[in-house]
Amino acid sequence: GNAIRMAISGPTDTVVPAGETVQFLCQAVPTVDMEDLLTLQWVRENEEDLPRGRCRDDGEGSLEIRQVLPVDSGVYICVAVAGRFINTAMATLAVGAVADNSQGPPKGYQPPAKGYQQPVRARPQ
């Protein structure tokens, strides 16, 4: 088995509505005695960049992405390194389009064009 046991918690199997904040927590536990410090880092699959400016990797396994967008969907990989030992765990983020609010107009509804009403001008005194 691997010298580092890993687990990820977070919204790995759910579709997250756009605009939400997502947090993944990666935990890594050495299963053998190690003198080296265990470090955790998040990367994206295919060497894609983490979302700039909206993303925080605290270096201790927590990855927070604010105001997620559909482009953030994909596989995020937690890399645990301790000396010559390395292990990875993957989390899949699926971001849906902006959630349909029940108050919102039905799809295909066109709001009336702006300016269709003549503004009433106040008469000068």
Summary of the structure (lengths in Angstrom):
residues: 125
radius of gyration: 23.1
end to end distance: 87.6
largest distance: 87.9
contacts: 290
relative contact order: 0.26
helix: 5%
strand: 42%
